[in-house]
Amino acid sequence: MKKLFLAVAMLAMTAVTTTVSAQKLLRFGIKGGANLGKLDGSGFQDGFKLGYHLGGFAQLNLVKGFGVQGEVIFSSTKTETTDNFKDIYEGVSTSDNRKKINLNYLSIPLLANIDLGTPRLKLQVGPQFGAMVSDRKVFGAANTAFKGGEISGVAGLWLQLPIVNVSARYIIGFNDVKGLNSVTNTSNWKNQSIQLGVGVTL
C-alpha cells in the first residue's frame, strides 16, 4: 500500500511539474484597446483617427530572454477623403470628396519577444499579415478601391504584469493597398497605425 501511495504521489508531482513547466513555456491571453490609424496617400486627410482593436494572443518562450508571440487581431479605424479627391483621381465623382471610409482588418502579427533586462518588459518586432474585412467598393459598385490584404511591419513594447499586460506598438504598411481596379493615379496608399492595448494573460 505504501509503495502504491508513493507511486501515485510521484506521478501526481510529475504531472504538476509538467503542467507548471508548460505554463511557463506557453501562455495565452486576450487584449484590446485603441487603434490610431491613417491612410497615407494623396487625397486622404492627414493625421491619425481613433479606432479600436480586439483579439487574442499566444506566447511561446523558447530560451531565457527570447520567445515568440502570435496574435489574431480585429482592428478598425476611419479615414476621410479631402475636398479635392476628385481632382486627384480619375473615375470618381464629386460625392467622393470628403467621403468617410471604414478600414477594418483581421490581422495576424508574428512577433519576436526580446527581454529588455527583465522578463516583465519586452521589445516586440516582426511582420503582420492583414485581410481587409470591410467593403472595398467604396467609390461606386464597380470600383474595388482596396486590395484584400496587406503586409506590415510591427515594433513596440510589451509590459507583462502578473495577470495584466500593457502594450504599445507602431505598425507601418509595406505594400500599396490601392485596388487593381481602383481609381486611376500612381499614388500609393499605405496604412499606418499606433496601437495602445491592455490585456489579460490567462
C-alpha positions as CSV (number, residue, x, y, z in Angstrom):
1,M,0.0,0.0,0.0
2,K,2.8,2.4,0.9
3,K,4.5,1.6,-2.4
4,L,1.3,2.3,-4.3
5,F,0.7,5.5,-2.5
6,L,4.3,6.6,-3.2
7,A,3.9,5.7,-6.9
8,V,0.7,7.7,-7.1
9,A,2.3,10.7,-5.3
10,M,5.3,10.6,-7.6
11,L,3.0,10.5,-10.7
12,A,1.0,13.5,-9.3
13,M,4.1,15.5,-8.6
14,T,5.4,14.8,-12.2
15,A,2.1,15.9,-13.7
16,V,2.1,19.1,-11.6
17,T,5.7,19.8,-12.6
18,T,5.0,19.2,-16.3
19,T,1.9,21.5,-16.1
20,V,3.8,24.3,-14.4
21,S,6.7,24.0,-17.0
22,A,4.2,24.1,-19.8
23,Q,2.5,27.1,-18.4
24,K,5.9,28.9,-18.2
25,L,6.7,28.0,-21.8
26,L,3.3,28.7,-23.3
27,R,0.8,31.4,-22.3
28,F,-2.5,32.6,-23.8
29,G,-4.4,35.8,-23.3
30,I,-6.8,38.4,-24.7
31,K,-6.2,42.1,-25.4
32,G,-7.9,45.2,-26.7
33,G,-7.6,49.0,-26.8
34,A,-7.2,52.0,-29.1
35,N,-6.2,51.8,-32.7
36,L,-5.0,55.2,-34.0
37,G,-4.8,54.7,-37.8
38,K,-4.4,56.7,-41.0
39,L,-4.2,56.0,-44.7
40,D,-1.0,57.6,-46.1
41,G,-1.8,58.7,-49.7
42,S,-2.7,61.7,-51.8
43,G,-6.3,62.8,-51.4
44,F,-6.8,61.5,-47.8
45,Q,-6.8,63.6,-44.7
46,D,-3.6,63.6,-42.8
47,G,-3.5,62.7,-39.1
48,F,-4.4,59.6,-37.1
49,K,-8.0,58.8,-36.4
50,L,-9.3,56.9,-33.4
51,G,-10.5,53.3,-33.7
52,Y,-10.2,50.1,-31.7
53,H,-8.7,46.7,-31.8
54,L,-9.7,43.4,-30.1
55,G,-8.1,39.9,-30.2
56,G,-6.1,37.2,-28.6
57,F,-2.5,36.1,-28.4
58,A,-0.3,33.1,-27.6
59,Q,3.3,33.5,-26.2
60,L,5.9,30.8,-26.5
61,N,9.1,31.2,-24.5
62,L,11.9,29.4,-26.4
63,V,15.0,30.3,-24.3
64,K,15.8,32.7,-21.5
65,G,15.1,36.2,-22.6
66,F,13.6,35.3,-26.0
67,G,10.3,34.0,-27.3
68,V,7.7,34.4,-30.0
69,Q,4.2,35.7,-29.9
70,G,1.3,35.2,-32.4
71,E,-1.9,37.1,-32.4
72,V,-5.3,37.3,-34.1
73,I,-6.5,40.9,-34.0
74,F,-9.5,42.7,-35.4
75,S,-8.7,46.4,-35.9
76,S,-11.0,49.2,-37.0
77,T,-10.2,52.8,-38.0
78,K,-11.7,55.5,-40.1
79,T,-10.3,57.8,-42.8
80,E,-11.8,60.6,-44.9
81,T,-11.0,61.9,-48.4
82,T,-10.1,65.5,-49.0
83,D,-12.1,68.3,-50.7
84,N,-10.1,67.8,-53.9
85,F,-10.1,63.9,-54.0
86,K,-12.0,64.0,-57.4
87,D,-9.3,66.3,-58.9
88,I,-6.5,63.9,-57.9
89,Y,-8.1,60.6,-59.2
90,E,-9.9,59.6,-62.3
91,G,-13.1,57.6,-62.1
92,V,-14.6,59.1,-59.0
93,S,-17.4,61.7,-58.6
94,T,-17.8,64.9,-56.6
95,S,-19.7,63.0,-54.0
96,D,-16.5,61.1,-53.2
97,N,-14.9,64.3,-51.8
98,R,-14.9,64.3,-48.0
99,K,-16.1,60.7,-48.0
100,K,-15.8,58.7,-44.8
101,I,-14.3,55.3,-45.1
102,N,-14.1,52.4,-42.6
103,L,-10.9,50.4,-42.7
104,N,-11.4,47.1,-40.9
105,Y,-8.7,44.4,-40.9
106,L,-8.3,40.9,-39.5
107,S,-4.6,40.8,-38.8
108,I,-2.1,38.2,-37.7
109,P,1.2,39.6,-36.2
110,L,4.1,37.2,-35.7
111,L,6.4,38.8,-33.3
112,A,9.7,38.1,-31.6
113,N,9.7,38.8,-27.8
114,I,13.1,40.1,-26.6
115,D,13.5,40.8,-22.8
116,L,14.9,44.3,-22.0
117,G,16.9,43.5,-18.9
118,T,13.8,42.0,-17.2
119,P,11.2,39.4,-18.3
120,R,8.5,41.9,-17.5
121,L,9.4,44.3,-20.3
122,K,9.8,43.0,-23.8
123,L,10.7,44.5,-27.2
124,Q,8.4,43.2,-29.9
125,V,9.3,43.2,-33.6
126,G,8.0,41.3,-36.6
127,P,5.8,41.1,-39.6
128,Q,2.0,41.4,-39.7
129,F,-0.4,39.9,-42.3
130,G,-3.8,41.5,-42.6
131,A,-7.0,40.8,-44.6
132,M,-9.5,43.6,-45.1
133,V,-13.0,42.6,-44.0
134,S,-14.8,45.9,-44.7
135,D,-16.4,46.8,-48.0
136,R,-13.7,47.5,-50.6
137,K,-16.1,49.0,-53.2
138,V,-16.4,52.4,-51.6
139,F,-16.3,54.6,-54.8
140,G,-19.1,53.0,-56.8
141,A,-20.4,49.5,-57.2
142,A,-17.8,48.6,-60.0
143,N,-14.8,50.2,-58.3
144,T,-12.8,48.0,-56.0
145,A,-10.9,50.7,-54.2
146,F,-8.7,48.5,-51.9
147,K,-6.8,45.3,-52.1
148,G,-7.9,42.4,-49.9
149,G,-4.7,42.1,-47.9
150,E,-1.6,43.9,-46.7
151,I,1.8,43.2,-45.2
152,S,3.1,45.4,-42.4
153,G,6.0,45.7,-40.0
154,V,5.4,45.9,-36.2
155,A,7.7,47.3,-33.5
156,G,6.7,48.0,-29.9
157,L,6.9,47.3,-26.2
158,W,5.1,44.8,-24.0
159,L,4.8,45.1,-20.2
160,Q,3.9,41.8,-18.6
161,L,2.5,42.2,-15.1
162,P,1.4,39.1,-13.1
163,I,-2.0,39.0,-14.8
164,V,-2.5,42.2,-16.7
165,N,-0.4,43.2,-19.8
166,V,0.1,46.6,-21.4
167,S,1.4,47.2,-24.9
168,A,2.2,50.0,-27.3
169,R,3.3,49.4,-30.9
170,Y,3.7,51.2,-34.2
171,I,2.6,49.4,-37.4
172,I,3.6,50.6,-40.9
173,G,2.3,49.1,-44.1
174,F,4.8,47.9,-46.7
175,N,2.6,47.4,-49.7
176,D,0.2,49.6,-51.7
177,V,-3.4,48.8,-50.7
178,K,-5.0,50.6,-53.6
179,G,-7.0,48.1,-55.6
180,L,-6.1,46.9,-59.1
181,N,-9.4,48.2,-60.5
182,S,-9.3,51.3,-58.3
183,V,-9.2,54.9,-59.1
184,T,-6.6,55.9,-61.7
185,N,-3.5,57.5,-60.2
186,T,0.1,56.5,-59.5
187,S,-0.1,57.5,-55.8
188,N,0.4,54.7,-53.3
189,W,-2.0,54.1,-50.4
190,K,-0.3,52.7,-47.3
191,N,-1.7,52.1,-43.8
192,Q,0.0,53.3,-40.6
193,S,-1.3,52.8,-37.1
194,I,-0.4,53.2,-33.4
195,Q,-2.0,50.5,-31.1
196,L,-2.3,51.0,-27.4
197,G,-3.6,47.9,-25.6
198,V,-4.4,46.4,-22.3
199,G,-5.0,42.6,-21.9
200,V,-5.3,39.7,-19.5
201,T,-2.8,36.8,-19.6
202,L,-4.5,33.5,-18.8
